[in-house]
Amino acid sequence: MNWDAVAGRFTPPARLAVIGDPIAHSRSPQMHNPALKACGIDAQYVRVQVPVRNVAKAFRQFAASGFLGVNITIPHKFEALDAVDELDPLARALGAVNTLAIRDGRLFGYNSDGPGFLRSVKEAFGVEVKDLRVLILGAGGGAGRAVAVQCALKRCPRLVLANRTVSKATALADEVKQWSPETEVSVVAWTDEEVAEYMSQIDLIVNATSLGMKTDDAKLAPADALLPRHLVFDMVYRANGVTPLVEDAAAAGAKTVDGLTLLLHQGAISFEHWFDRPAPLQAMREGLRNALIV
Ligand SMILES: NC(=O)c1ccc[n+]([C@@H]2O[C@H](COP(=O)([O-])OP(=O)(O)OC[C@H]3O[C@@H](n4cnc5c(N)ncnc54)[C@H](OP(=O)(O)O)[C@@H]3O)[C@@H](O)[C@H]2O)c1
């Protein structure tokens, strides 16, 4: 790829990007470009498809082409850990980099998913994770790991981990215990009966699996175990409609939020790393809303 041509093809010039493989579905440009415009920053945010095992090379090329920063999405968040010059301690703890800031040619790696999750919980439910007993469905992938470690770092009183591949949840449980000895950590077999029993002792239920984008995806939690006092956080979102989990939870009278709020807040935190100023949340929110209508 001719990187100078890529960087020079846009007006305003491309100075920020999101990388992944695939990447065409990403709505990050529709969120960040209105933010750049609102702040009068003469730069454009673009999508770039990068194949696996090419992240370090891509980062160097972005730096050489005058880019300011990059967001990293599936499947590159782990590869990016080893492709930066300086790794933020939180990104190291969460085990993934989703934000690169390029300063004077040096590569700084951050994670905005974990803090974005905390902000989303606060915005949607008006409470702090430190006061919540949390159940994570899908505690085996990168998102589940980031949420589990972030909750432990906030010393939440209880953390219950469920995953299709139980061994991954067990390994994660051992890891999160080291971050918060006072958090009671359990691994639950993912059957309706077991999950329902734990749900009665839980405040916040998080879907960190990739299930829910389609209406006919398997049910994550038994609908009759959802309670009006539950807070339900689906990291997944659908462009046209609510996810099945959010639908069931809302029908039970629970409070809900989906992955769009997380997308917004992790994006805002990335923006703050790049420009050292508050992100224009309203412009970003509107950009995302418009992106979903199209
Ligand atoms: N809204 C946002 O800004 C945001 C940010 C981060 C992530 N996310 C979303 O969060 C989801 C997970 O992301 P990730 O990076 O953690 O992905 P990942 O690393 O691929 O992990 C996928 C997780 O889903 C589970 N899973 C997949 N298919 C399943 C099935 N049929 N039944 C039960 N469990 C299943 C996996 O279980 P096994 O371990 O058993 O394979 C694993 O725990 C994605 O949909 C992603 O888009 C959203």
The ligand as a Gaussian input file, in Angstrom:
#p B3LYP/6-31G(d) Opt

LIG

0 1
 N      -19.656000      -1.502000      21.984000
 C      -18.355000      -1.472000      22.013000
 O      -17.720000      -0.420000      21.922000
 C      -17.609000      -2.765000      22.186000
 C      -16.283000      -2.765000      22.658000
 C      -15.649000      -4.014000      22.799000
 C      -16.333000      -5.175000      22.451000
 N      -17.613000      -5.112000      21.994000
 C      -18.342000      -6.312000      21.583000
 O      -18.198000      -7.337000      22.548000
 C      -18.265000      -8.615000      21.895000
 C      -17.102000      -9.481000      22.345000
 O      -15.879000      -8.905000      21.881000
 P      -14.487000      -9.626000      22.132000
 O      -13.444000      -8.722000      21.610000
 O      -14.368000     -10.073000      23.559000
 O      -14.622000     -10.927000      21.213000
 P      -13.877000     -12.310000      21.364000
 O      -12.520000     -12.088000      21.956000
 O      -14.004000     -12.983000      20.057000
 O      -14.754000     -13.113000      22.477000
 C      -16.021000     -13.603000      22.179000
 C      -16.719000     -14.112000      23.460000
 O      -18.022000     -14.535000      23.072000
 C      -18.197000     -15.909000      23.426000
 N      -19.012000     -16.556000      22.407000
 C      -18.873000     -16.481000      21.059000
 N      -19.825000     -17.204000      20.453000
 C      -20.591000     -17.754000      21.439000
 C      -21.730000     -18.612000      21.462000
 N      -22.290000     -19.061000      20.322000
 N      -22.248000     -18.955000      22.664000
 C      -21.696000     -18.496000      23.818000
 N      -20.612000     -17.701000      23.854000
 C      -20.058000     -17.329000      22.694000
 C      -16.789000     -16.485000      23.469000
 O      -16.782000     -17.655000      24.252000
 P      -15.582000     -18.751000      24.118000
 O      -14.466000     -18.246000      24.980000
 O      -16.183000     -20.010000      24.631000
 O      -15.196000     -18.815000      22.660000
 C      -16.033000     -15.315000      24.107000
 O      -16.237000     -15.263000      25.497000
 C      -18.241000      -8.329000      20.381000
 O      -19.552000      -8.442000      19.862000
 C      -17.776000      -6.895000      20.301000
 O      -18.294000      -6.231000      19.158000
 C      -18.261000      -3.935000      21.861000

